[in-house]
């Protein structure tokens, strides 16, 4: 997984809904096992089948990559992430930011240095923004019928690529080229720094073009790879139900379905399956190796959820159901956003809530994602509608 140009969504009017679980304090034992809650509510299972790949091999220095089934064959998790997480935000249907939206990027190999451009945004549908401030550090690509910007100020740091009509009201700047298949209308101070590409049949009015106006056919391909053609999350979780390393660490699949109070769980390197995660308390996951967590039901919690990623930690979370929560969240390492990946298979709304720092790449192709409050999101957000 490339980490050099991880997009950053900063100060979005947004919400984060990976809140938490509860229960009594749960800490791994010295040998790395994860005990069940000490309140007697859960009994470990001894019936977990032996996984096809032993944990020792998976966690060795020459370990093979985490592999995932897909319609095109088996892919490693890094390949999947590179294909999916190419934008700061990608929406299968539409993206409708309000309030304030800023995206940029940084070089995580260069000590967190912010680069001059980056943080592209894509949608297979329309892009409609009434944001008081819209500042997209990279290219905006819309394969839908309209791009409509009506806020007080809009900046697109890369190209504007639109398959339909574009309307910009107020102050608006495209710092590179505009490639527009439909009509392009500006009301106010609207500028394109370089060239405008449009079909001969389309019109342009109220837009200052710094370079050339080029008449040529325009085709904009959908930027977001949506549906199960990339990743079938349900199938991945179903396979992990009987093919996991739970027995190696004495982890019961139903251990954390109904927890209260505070829970600290150290997950060692390996692939682990849980029926679900739910409760009213707080949950901290400590990850120090390469860990994959598969959840057969919902991740539905109401306290706080914290993921503490060690220097060698790397986490993939696959949720077959819904990601739902209401508390605060601290997730991963902002300097290593590519090391945390969350895949959601359900269609229920995912909400990223204010006052939180979501770190990682979130993939929920069937779910609407709502973002509210003031949130810093380090990584990438991919949803059905945003």
VOPAGU-2260 file (C-alpha; in pm, 1 decimal, decimal comma):
REM VOPAGU-2260
SITE   aa  ch    i         X         Y         Z
SITE  UNK   A    0       0,0       0,0       0,0
SITE  UNK   A    1     145,9     333,5    -101,3
SITE  UNK   A    2     153,5     586,9     181,5
SITE  UNK   A    3     328,7     875,4       9,6
SITE  UNK   A    4      26,0    1082,3     -86,1
SITE  UNK   A    5    -241,4    1006,4     171,2
SITE  UNK   A    6    -534,8    1250,1     133,7
SITE  UNK   A    7    -634,9    1458,7     436,1
SITE  UNK   A    8    -987,5    1585,1     487,9
SITE  UNK   A    9    -954,3    1870,0     734,0
SITE  UNK   A   10   -1218,8    2059,3     932,9
SITE  UNK   A   11   -1516,9    1908,5     756,2
SITE  UNK   A   12   -1866,0    1963,3     886,3
SITE  UNK   A   13   -1870,1    1596,3     970,0
SITE  UNK   A   14   -1954,2    1316,5    1203,9
SITE  UNK   A   15   -1785,5     992,4    1301,0
SITE  UNK   A   16   -1988,0     695,6    1395,5
SITE  UNK   A   17   -1740,6     428,3    1481,8
SITE  UNK   A   18   -1799,1     478,9    1849,6
SITE  UNK   A   19   -1751,1     210,0    2106,7
SITE  UNK   A   20   -1822,1     -95,3    2308,5
SITE  UNK   A   21   -1837,1    -162,4    2674,3
SITE  UNK   A   22   -1772,6    -433,2    2933,9
SITE  UNK   A   23   -1524,7    -505,9    3205,2
SITE  UNK   A   24   -1158,3    -432,3    3143,2
SITE  UNK   A   25   -1016,0    -690,3    2904,5
SITE  UNK   A   26    -640,2    -707,5    2845,5
SITE  UNK   A   27    -444,8    -976,5    2664,2
SITE  UNK   A   28    -244,2   -1218,8    2875,9
SITE  UNK   A   29     134,5   -1243,3    2861,8
SITE  UNK   A   30     123,4   -1510,7    2590,4
SITE  UNK   A   31     -80,6   -1285,3    2359,1
SITE  UNK   A   32    -417,1   -1457,4    2411,8
SITE  UNK   A   33    -737,3   -1251,2    2439,4
SITE  UNK   A   34    -949,8   -1369,1    2732,2
SITE  UNK   A   35   -1326,5   -1342,4    2744,6
SITE  UNK   A   36   -1485,8   -1079,1    2971,3
SITE  UNK   A   37   -1438,5   -1156,6    3338,7
SITE  UNK   A   38   -1803,8   -1101,7    3428,7
SITE  UNK   A   39   -1889,1   -1459,0    3331,4
SITE  UNK   A   40   -2119,5   -1356,2    3047,2
SITE  UNK   A   41   -1919,6   -1525,3    2773,5
SITE  UNK   A   42   -1779,9   -1875,5    2745,0
SITE  UNK   A   43   -1487,3   -1931,0    2508,6
SITE  UNK   A   44   -1547,7   -2172,9    2225,8
SITE  UNK   A   45   -1322,3   -2470,3    2153,3
SITE  UNK   A   46   -1482,8   -2546,0    1818,4
SITE  UNK   A   47   -1298,3   -2296,9    1597,5
SITE  UNK   A   48   -1169,0   -2482,7    1288,7
SITE  UNK   A   49    -800,7   -2469,3    1204,0
SITE  UNK   A   50    -739,7   -2191,0     948,4
SITE  UNK   A   51    -594,7   -2279,0     612,2
SITE  UNK   A   52    -286,9   -2067,8     686,2
SITE  UNK   A   53    -129,2   -2115,3    1032,9
SITE  UNK   A   54     -87,9   -1800,7    1237,5
SITE  UNK   A   55     287,1   -1861,3    1264,3
SITE  UNK   A   56     322,4   -1850,0     886,5
SITE  UNK   A   57      94,1   -1549,5     852,9
SITE  UNK   A   58     294,2   -1354,7    1112,1
SITE  UNK   A   59     642,9   -1462,6    1007,3
SITE  UNK   A   60     894,8   -1231,6     848,1
SITE  UNK   A   61     834,7   -1396,9     511,6
SITE  UNK   A   62     459,3   -1404,6     554,8
SITE  UNK   A   63     236,6   -1385,8     247,7
SITE  UNK   A   64      15,7   -1083,2     208,6
SITE  UNK   A   65    -339,9   -1080,1     341,2
SITE  UNK   A   66    -539,0   -1215,9      47,6
SITE  UNK   A   67    -903,0   -1143,0     -31,1
SITE  UNK   A   68   -1147,1   -1310,9    -271,7
SITE  UNK   A   69   -1279,5   -1092,1    -551,9
SITE  UNK   A   70   -1474,2   -1149,2    -875,6
SITE  UNK   A   71   -1147,8   -1108,6   -1068,1
SITE  UNK   A   72    -960,9   -1361,8    -852,2
SITE  UNK   A   73    -765,0   -1344,5    -530,3
SITE  UNK   A   74    -614,1   -1004,8    -448,0
SITE  UNK   A   75    -386,8    -893,9    -169,4
SITE  UNK   A   76    -526,4    -626,9      62,7
SITE  UNK   A   77    -266,7    -376,8     -56,2
SITE  UNK   A   78    -377,7    -416,3    -417,8
SITE  UNK   A   79    -740,8    -366,0    -318,5
SITE  UNK   A   80    -654,3     -52,6    -121,8
SITE  UNK   A   81    -458,0      93,8    -412,1
SITE  UNK   A   82    -753,4      39,8    -647,3
SITE  UNK   A   83   -1020,5     174,0    -413,1
SITE  UNK   A   84    -859,3     453,4    -213,7
SITE  UNK   A   85    -736,2     685,2    -488,7
SITE  UNK   A   86    -944,2     984,8    -377,3
SITE  UNK   A   87    -990,6    1176,8     -54,2
SITE  UNK   A   88   -1364,2    1128,2    -111,6
SITE  UNK   A   89   -1531,9     900,2    -366,4
SITE  UNK   A   90   -1909,9     858,3    -397,9
SITE  UNK   A   91   -2092,5     599,8    -607,7
SITE  UNK   A   92   -2404,4     816,0    -644,2
SITE  UNK   A   93   -2360,5    1177,5    -533,6
SITE  UNK   A   94   -2154,5    1402,2    -307,4
SITE  UNK   A   95   -2328,9    1699,0    -144,3
SITE  UNK   A   96   -2099,8    1890,5      93,3
SITE  UNK   A   97   -2238,5    2174,9     303,2
SITE  UNK   A   98   -2068,6    2385,7     567,4
SITE  UNK   A   99   -1694,9    2369,2     498,3
SITE  UNK   A  100   -1487,9    2115,6     306,0
SITE  UNK   A  101   -1111,6    2119,1     262,9
SITE  UNK   A  102    -894,9    1841,3     120,2
SITE  UNK   A  103    -519,1    1826,8      81,2
SITE  UNK   A  104    -242,0    1568,5      92,3
SITE  UNK   A  105      89,3    1506,8     261,5
SITE  UNK   A  106     397,5    1293,5     211,2
SITE  UNK   A  107     408,6    1049,1     501,2
SITE  UNK   A  108     761,5     945,2     398,9
SITE  UNK   A  109     872,9    1306,9     418,3
SITE  UNK   A  110     789,7    1374,9     781,6
SITE  UNK   A  111     432,5    1483,5     717,2
SITE  UNK   A  112     520,6    1754,8     466,7
SITE  UNK   A  113     209,2    1895,8     299,4
SITE  UNK   A  114     240,3    1891,1     -79,2
SITE  UNK   A  115     125,6    2170,8    -308,1
SITE  UNK   A  116    -168,3    1980,1    -450,8
SITE  UNK   A  117    -358,6    1664,7    -374,8
SITE  UNK   A  118    -669,7    1533,0    -206,7
SITE  UNK   A  119    -875,7    1469,9    -523,3
SITE  UNK   A  120   -1253,0    1422,5    -501,8
SITE  UNK   A  121   -1461,3    1196,3    -725,3
SITE  UNK   A  122   -1827,4    1106,8    -769,2
SITE  UNK   A  123   -2003,7     882,4   -1020,0
SITE  UNK   A  124   -2308,2    1107,4    -978,7
SITE  UNK   A  125   -2361,7    1479,5    -932,0
SITE  UNK   A  126   -2153,8    1710,8    -713,9
SITE  UNK   A  127   -2357,9    1980,1    -539,8
SITE  UNK   A  128   -2193,3    2210,8    -287,0
SITE  UNK   A  129   -2335,7    2493,3     -81,9
SITE  UNK   A  130   -2023,5    2500,1     136,8
SITE  UNK   A  131   -1924,8    2835,7     280,8
SITE  UNK   A  132   -1571,9    2726,9     192,3
SITE  UNK   A  133   -1494,1    2462,1     -67,4
SITE  UNK   A  134   -1121,3    2401,8    -107,5
SITE  UNK   A  135   -1033,0    2083,9    -299,8
SITE  UNK   A  136    -657,6    2041,8    -315,9
SITE  UNK   A  137    -663,9    1811,8    -618,7
SITE  UNK   A  138    -888,0    1735,1    -915,2
SITE  UNK   A  139   -1268,5    1724,1    -891,8
SITE  UNK   A  140   -1421,5    1455,7   -1117,2
SITE  UNK   A  141   -1797,0    1417,5   -1160,2
SITE  UNK   A  142   -1953,3    1162,9   -1396,7
SITE  UNK   A  143   -2306,7    1281,6   -1313,6
SITE  UNK   A  144   -2537,5    1529,8   -1491,4
SITE  UNK   A  145   -2445,1    1839,5   -1286,5
SITE  UNK   A  146   -2173,6    2013,4   -1089,0
SITE  UNK   A  147   -2325,1    2303,4    -893,0
SITE  UNK   A  148   -2119,2    2522,9    -657,6
SITE  UNK   A  149   -2315,3    2794,1    -476,4
SITE  UNK   A  150   -2100,9    2881,7    -174,1
SITE  UNK   A  151   -1921,5    3207,8    -108,3
SITE  UNK   A  152   -1587,3    3074,0    -228,2
SITE  UNK   A  153   -1479,7    2765,0    -424,0
SITE  UNK   A  154   -1130,8    2650,3    -519,4
SITE  UNK   A  155   -1033,3    2341,4    -718,2
SITE  UNK   A  156    -657,9    2296,1    -696,8
SITE  UNK   A  157    -635,8    2050,8    -987,0
SITE  UNK   A  158    -855,5    1998,9   -1291,2
SITE  UNK   A  159   -1234,0    2019,7   -1307,2
SITE  UNK   A  160   -1364,5    1717,8   -1499,3
SITE  UNK   A  161   -1741,5    1707,6   -1547,6
SITE  UNK   A  162   -1962,3    1479,5   -1759,5
SITE  UNK   A  163   -2255,4    1724,3   -1748,1
SITE  UNK   A  164   -2335,2    2091,4   -1692,1
SITE  UNK   A  165   -2131,6    2308,4   -1452,3
SITE  UNK   A  166   -2265,0    2611,4   -1265,3
SITE  UNK   A  167   -2050,2    2817,0   -1024,0
SITE  UNK   A  168   -2194,4    3107,6    -826,7
SITE  UNK   A  169   -1980,8    3356,6    -633,8
SITE  UNK   A  170   -1604,7    3336,8    -634,2
SITE  UNK   A  171   -1469,2    3022,5    -802,0
SITE  UNK   A  172   -1125,9    2918,4    -928,4
SITE  UNK   A  173   -1007,7    2612,7   -1120,5
SITE  UNK   A  174    -628,3    2620,8   -1094,0
SITE  UNK   A  175    -559,2    2392,5   -1390,6
SITE  UNK   A  176    -780,3    2282,6   -1682,9
SITE  UNK   A  177   -1158,8    2252,6   -1699,9
SITE  UNK   A  178   -1289,5    1960,3   -1906,3
SITE  UNK   A  179   -1666,4    1998,4   -1929,9
SITE  UNK   A  180   -1904,5    1790,9   -2141,9
SITE  UNK   A  181   -2202,1    2024,4   -2093,3
SITE  UNK   A  182   -2269,4    2396,4   -2051,4
SITE  UNK   A  183   -2039,7    2596,8   -1821,0
SITE  UNK   A  184   -2197,8    2895,7   -1645,8
SITE  UNK   A  185   -2034,0    3138,7   -1404,3
SITE  UNK   A  186   -2219,5    3395,0   -1194,5
SITE  UNK   A  187   -1963,1    3616,1   -1020,2
SITE  UNK   A  188   -1584,7    3596,9   -1037,7
SITE  UNK   A  189   -1528,4    3252,7   -1195,5
SITE  UNK   A  190   -1190,4    3169,8   -1347,0
SITE  UNK   A  191   -1012,1    2879,3   -1514,5
SITE  UNK   A  192    -635,0    2925,3   -1490,1
SITE  UNK   A  193    -544,3    2716,3   -1793,7
SITE  UNK   A  194    -746,6    2566,4   -2079,7
SITE  UNK   A  195   -1119,6    2497,1   -2116,3
SITE  UNK   A  196   -1215,9    2184,0   -2312,6
SITE  UNK   A  197   -1579,4    2159,2   -2430,6
SITE  UNK   A  198   -1776,0    2006,2   -2716,3
SITE  UNK   A  199   -1875,7    2248,1   -2992,4
SITE  UNK   A  200   -2242,9    2202,8   -2898,3
SITE  UNK   A  201   -2191,8    2325,7   -2539,0
SITE  UNK   A  202   -2203,6    2686,7   -2422,3
SITE  UNK   A  203   -1988,4    2891,5   -2187,0
SITE  UNK   A  204   -2076,6    3220,0   -2018,0
SITE  UNK   A  205   -1946,1    3422,8   -1724,2
SITE  UNK   A  206   -1614,4    3234,0   -1703,3
SITE  UNK   A  207   -1269,3    3385,3   -1753,5
SITE  UNK   A  208   -1032,8    3139,0   -1921,7
SITE  UNK   A  209    -660,3    3200,8   -1879,5
SITE  UNK   A  210    -550,8    2966,9   -2157,5
SITE  UNK   A  211    -712,3    2834,0   -2472,7
SITE  UNK   A  212   -1072,4    2729,8   -2532,4
SITE  UNK   A  213   -1058,1    2392,9   -2707,4
SITE  UNK   A  214   -1360,6    2253,9   -2890,9
SITE  UNK   A  215   -1347,1    1873,9   -2882,4
SITE  UNK   A  216   -1562,3    1580,3   -2768,5
SITE  UNK   A  217   -1547,6    1520,0   -2392,7
SITE  UNK   A  218   -1596,4    1185,7   -2216,8
SITE  UNK   A  219   -1561,9    1150,0   -1840,1
SITE  UNK   A  220   -1543,1     795,2   -1702,2
SITE  UNK   A  221   -1687,6     721,8   -1355,8
SITE  UNK   A  222   -1397,7     771,6   -1112,5
SITE  UNK   A  223   -1518,4     539,9    -835,2
SITE  UNK   A  224   -1510,2     159,5    -866,0
SITE  UNK   A  225   -1844,0      67,2    -712,8
SITE  UNK   A  226   -2039,1    -251,0    -642,0
SITE  UNK   A  227   -1902,6    -599,6    -584,2
SITE  UNK   A  228   -1678,3    -582,9    -890,0
SITE  UNK   A  229   -1394,4    -475,1    -659,7
SITE  UNK   A  230   -1460,3    -643,4    -326,3
SITE  UNK   A  231   -1736,9    -872,6    -197,1
SITE  UNK   A  232   -1721,3    -796,2     175,3
SITE  UNK   A  233   -1997,2   -1043,3     265,6
SITE  UNK   A  234   -1803,2   -1328,5     107,0
SITE  UNK   A  235   -1480,5   -1225,3     278,1
SITE  UNK   A  236   -1643,2   -1220,9     623,0
SITE  UNK   A  237   -1830,3   -1546,3     560,4
SITE  UNK   A  238   -1504,7   -1723,2     476,2
SITE  UNK   A  239   -1340,0   -1592,5     792,9
SITE  UNK   A  240   -1619,7   -1733,8    1010,1
SITE  UNK   A  241   -1459,9   -2078,1     986,6
SITE  UNK   A  242   -1109,0   -1982,0     873,0
SITE  UNK   A  243    -942,4   -1771,4    1141,9
SITE  UNK   A  244    -687,8   -1773,9    1424,4
SITE  UNK   A  245    -933,4   -1738,0    1713,8
SITE  UNK   A  246    -831,0   -2067,1    1871,7
SITE  UNK   A  247    -467,2   -1959,3    1888,3
SITE  UNK   A  248    -551,0   -1674,5    2126,7
SITE  UNK   A  249    -857,2   -1828,7    2295,5
SITE  UNK   A  250   -1094,0   -1572,9    2143,5
SITE  UNK   A  251   -1466,5   -1656,4    2144,3
SITE  UNK   A  252   -1661,2   -1529,6    1842,5
SITE  UNK   A  253   -1939,3   -1396,0    2069,6
SITE  UNK   A  254   -1706,6   -1239,2    2326,1
SITE  UNK   A  255   -1786,5    -873,6    2255,8
SITE  UNK   A  256   -2147,0    -863,1    2136,9
SITE  UNK   A  257   -2288,3    -701,7    2453,0
SITE  UNK   A  258   -2033,4    -517,4    2661,9
SITE  UNK   A  259   -2051,2    -240,1    2921,2
SITE  UNK   A  260   -1797,2     -25,5    3104,8
SITE  UNK   A  261   -1440,2      -9,6    2967,5
SITE  UNK   A  262   -1265,5    -268,9    2751,5
SITE  UNK   A  263    -903,8    -284,1    2640,1
SITE  UNK   A  264    -831,3    -557,5    2388,5
SITE  UNK   A  265    -483,2    -633,2    2261,0
SITE  UNK   A  266    -509,4    -799,7    1922,7
SITE  UNK   A  267    -185,3    -967,9    1819,5
SITE  UNK   A  268     -86,6   -1043,8    1463,5
SITE  UNK   A  269    -338,7   -1275,1    1300,3
SITE  UNK   A  270    -685,9   -1306,0    1147,3
SITE  UNK   A  271    -973,7   -1299,8    1395,8
SITE  UNK   A  272   -1352,1   -1335,1    1365,2
SITE  UNK   A  273   -1628,8   -1190,4    1586,0
SITE  UNK   A  274   -2004,6   -1237,2    1549,8
SITE  UNK   A  275   -2054,0    -867,9    1624,7
SITE  UNK   A  276   -1937,2    -582,1    1843,0
SITE  UNK   A  277   -2191,1    -389,7    2047,6
SITE  UNK   A  278   -2258,4    -224,0    2379,2
SITE  UNK   A  279   -2277,3     100,0    2570,7
SITE  UNK   A  280   -1923,1     137,7    2701,8
SITE  UNK   A  281   -1579,8     221,8    2569,2
SITE  UNK   A  282   -1350,2       4,8    2360,6
SITE  UNK   A  283    -977,6      34,1    2296,4
SITE  UNK   A  284    -810,0    -193,5    2042,3
SITE  UNK   A  285    -433,4    -221,4    2075,5
SITE  UNK   A  286    -278,0    -345,6    1750,5
SITE  UNK   A  287      94,7    -412,8    1734,7
SITE  UNK   A  288     122,4    -647,0    1435,5
SITE  UNK   A  289     -53,7    -714,0    1109,3
SITE  UNK   A  290    -407,9    -785,4    1219,4
SITE  UNK   A  291    -730,8    -854,8    1032,5
SITE  UNK   A  292   -1062,5    -840,7    1220,1
SITE  UNK   A  293   -1377,6    -982,8    1058,1
SITE  UNK   A  294   -1719,3    -894,7    1206,6
SITE  UNK   A  295   -2015,3   -1106,9    1095,6
SITE  UNK   A  296   -2282,0    -863,3    1216,5
SITE  UNK   A  297   -2274,7    -497,7    1314,4
SITE  UNK   A  298   -2012,3    -278,5    1473,4
SITE  UNK   A  299   -2271,4     -87,0    1674,9
SITE  UNK   A  300   -2143,4      94,0    1982,4
SITE  UNK   A  301   -2226,4     406,8    2180,9
SITE  UNK   A  302   -1923,7     492,8    2394,4
SITE  UNK   A  303   -1581,5     577,9    2256,8
SITE  UNK   A  304   -1375,5     369,0    2019,3
SITE  UNK   A  305    -999,2     402,5    2021,4
SITE  UNK   A  306    -756,4     215,9    1799,6
SITE  UNK   A  307    -398,0     234,4    1920,6
SITE  UNK   A  308    -163,3     134,0    1642,5
SITE  UNK   A  309     190,2      32,3    1737,2
SITE  UNK   A  310     493,8     113,0    1517,3
SITE  UNK   A  311     453,0    -220,5    1336,0
SITE  UNK   A  312      75,1    -229,6    1362,8
SITE  UNK   A  313    -149,9    -265,0    1059,2
SITE  UNK   A  314    -526,2    -321,7    1078,3
SITE  UNK   A  315    -790,2    -437,2     830,8
SITE  UNK   A  316   -1150,4    -443,1     961,8
SITE  UNK   A  317   -1426,5    -610,8     758,8
SITE  UNK   A  318   -1783,9    -546,3     879,0
SITE  UNK   A  319   -2060,5    -747,6     712,5
SITE  UNK   A  320   -2335,6    -537,5     872,1
SITE  UNK   A  321   -2357,0    -174,5     976,2
SITE  UNK   A  322   -2102,1      59,2    1127,5
SITE  UNK   A  323   -2295,8     258,2    1385,9
SITE  UNK   A  324   -2199,5     456,0    1693,3
SITE  UNK   A  325   -2245,7     785,9    1871,5
SITE  UNK   A  326   -1935,6     853,9    2082,1
SITE  UNK   A  327   -1594,2     999,8    2018,1
SITE  UNK   A  328   -1334,8     814,4    1820,1
SITE  UNK   A  329    -960,8     807,0    1780,0
SITE  UNK   A  330    -856,2     572,2    1506,4
SITE  UNK   A  331    -501,4     483,6    1404,0
SITE  UNK   A  332    -190,1     695,2    1350,3
SITE  UNK   A  333    -228,3    1024,0    1152,4
SITE  UNK   A  334     123,4     980,2    1016,9
SITE  UNK   A  335      34,9     632,0     883,9
SITE  UNK   A  336    -325,7     651,1     755,9
SITE  UNK   A  337    -265,7     375,9     498,7
SITE  UNK   A  338    -206,4     127,8     783,0
SITE  UNK   A  339    -575,2     125,8     883,4
SITE  UNK   A  340    -848,8       8,1     645,4
SITE  UNK   A  341   -1218,6     -37,3     727,4
SITE  UNK   A  342   -1453,4    -217,8     485,0
SITE  UNK   A  343   -1830,7    -206,8     547,5
SITE  UNK   A  344   -2065,4    -437,3     356,7
SITE  UNK   A  345   -2402,5    -320,7     493,2
SITE  UNK   A  346   -2633,0     -53,4     353,6
SITE  UNK   A  347   -2716,4     127,8     679,7
SITE  UNK   A  348   -2598,9     485,5     721,0
SITE  UNK   A  349   -2242,6     541,6     838,7
SITE  UNK   A  350   -2194,2     868,0    1027,2
SITE  UNK   A  351   -1859,0    1033,8    1096,9
SITE  UNK   A  352   -1914,7    1264,1    1391,2
SITE  UNK   A  353   -1755,5    1589,8    1495,4
SITE  UNK   A  354   -1475,9    1623,1    1745,7
SITE  UNK   A  355   -1312,5    1302,6    1628,6
SITE  UNK   A  356   -1008,9    1209,3    1424,5
SITE  UNK   A  357   -1078,0     928,8    1182,1
SITE  UNK   A  358    -751,3     786,6    1059,6
SITE  UNK   A  359    -758,2     528,0     784,9
SITE  UNK   A  360    -938,8     434,9     467,9
SITE  UNK   A  361   -1315,1     376,3     491,9
SITE  UNK   A  362   -1489,8     173,9     218,1
SITE  UNK   A  363   -1870,4     146,2     235,7
SITE  UNK   A  364   -1995,1     115,9    -125,7
SITE  UNK   A  365   -2355,2      28,8     -30,4
SITE  UNK   A  366   -2396,4     281,8     251,1
SITE  UNK   A  367   -2473,4     653,3     264,0
SITE  UNK   A  368   -2208,7     834,3     468,5
SITE  UNK   A  369   -2291,0    1148,9     662,9
SITE  UNK   A  370   -2022,2    1377,8     801,4
SITE  UNK   A  371   -2117,3    1641,1    1059,5
SITE  UNK   A  372   -1942,7    1865,7    1308,9
SITE  UNK   A  373   -1573,5    1954,0    1285,3
SITE  UNK   A  374   -1361,2    1650,0    1203,2
SITE  UNK   A  375   -1014,5    1583,3    1072,6
SITE  UNK   A  376   -1010,9    1273,7     853,8
SITE  UNK   A  377    -670,7    1136,6     761,0
SITE  UNK   A  378    -708,6     890,9     473,8
SITE  UNK   A  379    -994,7     828,3     233,9
SITE  UNK   A  380   -1375,1     798,5     245,2
SITE  UNK   A  381   -1562,1     588,9     -11,2
SITE  UNK   A  382   -1940,7     553,8       6,9
SITE  UNK   A  383   -2258,0     505,0    -195,2
SITE  UNK   A  384   -2369,2     862,7    -127,0
SITE  UNK   A  385   -2195,2    1126,0      83,1
